[in-house]
């Protein structure tokens, strides 16, 4: 017998990556760093709220030209 659990109001890593147009591994890293508010670990997978905002990319520095 196969049991399936559907979590309403949450997205998987793949769904979040597609929504934000980034790689799934990047979403996992953001979850591990605690940068996605409301993300919870369910065994080996992460669940993120559907309405969560994409965090700013802190890997890039803003360069001011002309100063």
N, C-alpha and C positions, 0 to 999 in steps of 0.2 A: 504494500500500500504506500502510495506516495503522498506525503503531506506537504502542502504549500502554504506559506505564511505571506500574506500581503500586508505591507505596512503602508497605511494611507498617510498622506501628508509628508512623506519622506522620499528622497531620491537615492538611487545607488550611485556609486562612484562613476560608472559609465554614463549614466543619465546626466549627472552634474557636469562631467567633462564635456559632453555634447552641448549642453545648455550654455556653458561658459566658453566654448571653443578653445579648450586646452586639453592636454593629454591626461588620461586617467591617473597616471603616476603622479602628476603634479597635484591633483586633487587629494590623493593619498598623503602626500607630503604636507599639504596645508592642514589636513585633519590631524596628522601626527604632531604638528607644531601648535595645534590648538587655535589656528587662525580662522576656522570656520565655526561660527557661533551655533551651538545646538547640535553639532555632529556627535554621534554616539557610535561606539564600536560594538558590533554584533558578531562575536566570534572573530572571524578573520576579515569581515567586511565592515565598511563604514556606511552609516545612514545619515543623510543630511536633510534638514527641513527643506520643503519645496520653495519657500519664499526667502531663503537665505541669500544675502548679497555676496557677490564675488569680492574677496578681499583684495586690497591694492597689492600690486607686485612690488615687493620691497627689494627685489634683486636688481632693479634698474635704478640708476641715478639720473636725476634731471640735470641736464647741462644747460646753463644759461649762456647763450651766444651774445657776444658783444660787451661783456663785462670784464 
